[in-house]
Amino acid sequence: MKRIMTPLLLTALAIVVVIDPWLHHHTPLPAQPVGLFVLVSLGGCLLCVAIAVVLAPLLSRREDYYD
């Protein structure tokens, strides 16, 4: 499952980044900083993954914990 999800999510990200300039956005800004939105989203995603990687070993239990 993991081998298929990474390329799938990267492909979806690439498609969204490519078509984003042609989408109609309602914004009062004269020029939309598309790259900034991508970087902020990517940074938030990486932060969530980093937190999960740090917390997973701390919160997990051994397989025979309830025996």
C-alpha positions as CSV (number, residue, x, y, z in Angstrom):
1,M,0.0,0.0,0.0
2,K,2.8,2.4,0.9
3,R,4.6,1.8,-2.4
4,I,1.5,2.9,-4.3
5,M,0.4,5.8,-2.2
6,T,3.5,7.9,-2.5
7,P,3.6,8.1,-6.3
8,L,-0.2,8.6,-6.3
9,L,0.0,11.5,-4.0
10,L,2.9,13.1,-5.7
11,T,1.1,12.7,-9.1
12,A,-2.0,14.4,-7.6
13,L,0.2,17.2,-6.2
14,A,1.8,17.8,-9.6
15,I,-1.6,17.9,-11.4
16,V,-2.9,20.4,-8.9
17,V,0.2,22.6,-9.1
18,V,0.0,22.6,-13.0
19,I,-3.7,23.4,-13.3
20,D,-3.9,25.9,-10.4
21,P,-3.1,29.0,-12.5
22,W,-6.1,28.4,-14.8
23,L,-8.6,27.9,-12.0
24,H,-10.8,30.9,-11.1
25,H,-10.1,32.1,-7.6
26,H,-12.0,34.8,-5.7
27,T,-9.3,36.9,-4.2
28,P,-8.9,40.6,-3.7
29,L,-5.1,40.4,-4.4
30,P,-4.0,41.8,-7.8
31,A,-1.6,38.8,-8.4
32,Q,-2.1,35.5,-6.7
33,P,1.0,34.0,-5.1
34,V,0.4,30.4,-6.3
35,G,3.9,29.3,-5.3
36,L,3.4,30.6,-1.7
37,F,0.2,28.5,-1.3
38,V,2.1,25.4,-2.5
39,L,5.0,26.0,-0.2
40,V,2.8,26.7,2.9
41,S,0.7,23.5,2.1
42,L,3.8,21.4,1.6
43,G,5.3,22.8,4.8
44,G,2.2,22.0,6.8
45,C,2.1,18.5,5.4
46,L,5.7,17.9,6.2
47,L,5.2,19.2,9.7
48,C,2.3,16.8,10.3
49,V,4.4,13.9,9.0
50,A,7.3,14.8,11.2
51,I,5.0,15.0,14.3
52,A,3.6,11.6,13.4
53,V,7.1,10.1,13.0
54,V,8.1,11.4,16.4
55,L,5.0,10.5,18.3
56,A,4.5,7.0,16.8
57,P,7.3,5.3,18.8
58,L,6.3,7.2,21.9
59,L,2.7,6.1,21.8
60,S,2.9,2.6,20.5
61,R,2.9,-0.5,22.7
62,R,4.5,-3.9,22.3
63,E,2.5,-6.5,20.5
64,D,2.0,-8.6,23.7
65,Y,1.1,-5.5,25.9
66,Y,-2.5,-6.8,26.6
67,D,-1.5,-10.4,27.2
